[in-house]
Amino acid sequence: ELSSQKKFDEIKKANQAAAKKLVEDQFSSSSEDDDEDAEVKQGKILAKTFTIYTSQTDGDASELERTRQYMNEAFQSGAMTCLICIASVKRNQAVWSCCGCFCIFHLVCIQKWAKDSLFLVSSPLTDDDFGKKDYPWPCPKCRFEYKRSETPSRYYCYCGKVENPVLDPWLVPHSCGQICEREFKPSCGHKCLLLCHPGPCPPCPKMVTTTCHCKKAKPVPRRCSAKEWSCRLPCGRTLLCGQHTCENSCHPGDCQPCPRVSKQRCICGRQTAERLCASPQWQCDQVCGKPLTCGNHTCEQVCHAGPCGDCPRSGKRSCPCEKSKFTLPCTEDVPTCGDSCDKVLECGIHKCSQRCHRGPCEICRQEVEKQCRCGKHTKRMPCHKTYLCETKCTKIRDCQKHQCRRKCCSGNCPPCDQICGRTLGCRNHKCPSGCHRGSCNPCPETVDVKCNCGKTVIKVPCGRERTIKPPKCKQLCGRPPTCHHTTQEKHYCHFGRCPPCRQPCQKTLACGHLCPVPCHDEALVKQTGLHQSAGPWEQPSEPAFIQTALPCPPCEVPIPVECLGQHEVSPLPCHSAKPYSCKRFCGRLLDCQNHTCMKECHQVTKLNSSADGKKAGLECSQCEEECTKPRPSGCPHRCVLPCHPGDCPSCLQMLKIKCHCKLSILYIECLKLTCADLKEKELLISCKNQCPKELPCGHRCKEICHSGSCPLNCSQKVKLRCVCKRLKKEIQCSKLQEGQVSLECDALCKEMKRKAAEIKEAEAKAAIEEEKRRQQAELEAFENRLKGRRKNKRRKDEVEVEQSSWQKYKNLIMLLVFGVAVVMVAW
């Protein structure tokens, strides 16, 4: 579990680092897209940076071109490149800017560069000399020297005010956004007014009052950067010759030498020549030749001014060994003194053993014990000879690659004399310096990266031309069109093939219309039947898509076309504009004049020109249905004819129909029944027998077979009885139903009813009394049996048992039960 958690934490950290790097790369100055939005944003940032210079001080924007170029490089993809590592400088990376050439480097790269440069300079020094002198290190581009103490250690903005400036997409990369306030160079006492920016500061825009170079004109207000001016009047200052004045127009600095020519004598005065007035003193080539004061010799100096001086052989003179001095006339030479020479020889140790002599001393020939230069061997030999052994030095030179291999080396091995020859970071040139250790100097060459037409050029460090994007050219592409059009669509200069032509094809089709689709002379078509690769290791030999000319598509111009059945008119594409079926029913009236053609929309041949356009033709279907015209009311038969025009014939069939009473079946002609009125129909349907229906009173109807309900006036005789059923009387049924007649009981009937009620009541009382006596006898017998059982149980156990609730109240309960039962029976 611990190992799994550890792996999870490592993967989590790696993912977070990758996400952070992805977010930071989005702010890279070398990865910004060169689109219109970026250009608009860049223009706003530049305008904001130059606002104070152009608006508040009314500065000339043309003087900002050099600074603007540096700022454009800060925004342009790949333009800001570190010459040490040959990599793009991103917005979020710490940088350092040279104050001489204003080139930008990674802070880590320039620190390593300074360290390596100081090490290479101090490596040949001995331990005693190391650290005594503050050796400088140079800028990789302009070789401007910096002291050891000036090695950068922290990341500052361009103006040096803010450490670690915050990344802001609306400011120049690596800028703090504050006013620069750096002093102008050359110093004029004013400070830069732009916002913190890369590159040099623009000329000072302040206004000062100053006069011209010759101080003749009145002081006028001028820009501080252009405060020195000329009034264009003659200078008039006296030249160095002291005779003429300067005739040039008002100029800065000292006047030029006098340009006039005049005849001038040499210093000795023997010769005269025409020379520039600016150099009046000159020497001729003749020896002076004047006799000296001794009278024996002449002056041997070339043309000179002043006296010739004393004879150089007069006065006291020393012998060659300079031990004796003699006073002799200038005509005699100084003799040797005869003493030993004793001058120190070239070896610096021994002295000359010869007598005093003229000329140089001989070489030292004394034999001495000499040690070789490397100090490993000794030998006795003449002092003037140098002893060098044959031992080769095995020390590694300061390049840390090659051995010294010099015979009898003293230990202070000379620098490596081989050429480095390593390929530089640009991959185009080799290092021409002597063999050294550490990284080679960056390639100082620059390469022009051009657009396709060559009119837009940017300079990049050598080696970046393979990775940097070509500049975006605003010139229109001048290539001829590759399709059938005479001119191509306007687009900017680019590399590779031109974009596909999007102009309308406009070729004349076979139907006469022009092809309206975009040009398809160079369409990308996927190849079919390509060789199936055996695996991912096998590279495809042919491209999957090829450019080829496609034929024009079918004409899609809408043409109004009527369907075959003339139901509708629809616009159809020109390539398929022909009569068509609309899929509706034909709908033409058939010959039966009752139905229409149910075929799908089809072509119909007209028999004559005057025929109705809605009448069926030969191609329409024939009506095969039965006649469906409505029959007369009551006729259930169909028309015997097929579907026909006009009225149907009269129906002559017999109808099988029941009579009104539904007992008899009658056969009647359909024509008679349908043509008869209500009375005639009533007679035709009647069977002429008595109606079999029963009246509500229960008697049969006396009428002949009829329709509807039977009459209610029944004339049948019925018997009427009183309530006790003793009296009876015959009356008509209709009167009984109407309730007009009733039969009441007399006095005899009432007396018989009373006597019957009394007999019934006496019988009920006798039965109740008998039931009570039977229940009392059964209760007494049950109690007697229960008492005998209690005595036997008490004798056996001889233990008094407490009676339960049932035993205490069972007699009362039983009595109540039997009483209820008797009452129920009696009831």
VENWO-V892723 format. One record per run of one state. SS is the DSSP state (H for helix, E for strand, - for the rest). FROM is the first residue (numbers start at 1). LEN is the number of residues. If there is no record, write none. Layout:
ss,from,len
SS,FROM,LEN
SS,FROM,LEN
//
This chain:
ss,from,len
-,1,1
H,2,24
-,26,10
H,36,14
-,50,1
H,51,6
-,57,4
H,61,15
-,76,5
E,81,2
-,83,4
E,87,2
-,89,6
E,95,3
-,98,6
E,104,3
H,107,16
-,123,14
E,137,2
-,139,6
E,145,2
-,147,1
H,148,3
-,151,5
E,156,1
-,157,6
E,163,1
-,164,15
E,179,1
-,180,3
E,183,1
-,184,7
E,191,1
-,192,3
E,195,1
-,196,11
E,207,4
-,211,9
E,220,4
H,224,3
-,227,7
E,234,1
-,235,3
E,238,1
-,239,6
E,245,1
-,246,3
E,249,1
-,250,11
E,261,5
-,266,6
E,272,5
-,277,10
E,287,1
-,288,3
E,291,1
-,292,6
E,298,1
-,299,3
E,302,1
-,303,13
E,316,3
-,319,6
E,325,3
-,328,12
E,340,1
-,341,3
E,344,1
-,345,6
E,351,1
-,352,3
E,355,1
-,356,11
E,367,5
-,372,6
E,378,5
-,383,9
E,392,1
-,393,3
E,396,1
-,397,6
E,403,1
-,404,3
E,407,1
-,408,11
E,419,1
-,420,3
E,423,1
-,424,6
E,430,1
-,431,3
E,434,1
-,435,11
E,446,5
-,451,6
E,457,5
-,462,14
E,476,1
-,477,15
E,492,1
-,493,11
E,504,1
-,505,3
E,508,1
-,509,5
E,514,1
-,515,3
E,518,1
-,519,4
E,523,4
-,527,18
E,545,4
-,549,9
E,558,5
-,563,6
E,569,5
H,574,3
-,577,8
E,585,1
-,586,3
E,589,1
-,590,6
E,596,1
-,597,3
E,600,1
-,601,14
E,615,1
-,616,10
E,626,1
-,627,15
E,642,1
-,643,11
E,654,5
-,659,6
E,665,5
H,670,6
-,676,2
H,678,8
-,686,4
E,690,1
-,691,3
E,694,1
-,695,5
E,700,1
-,701,3
E,704,1
-,705,12
E,717,5
-,722,6
E,728,5
H,733,6
-,739,8
H,747,51
-,798,7
H,805,22
-,827,1
//
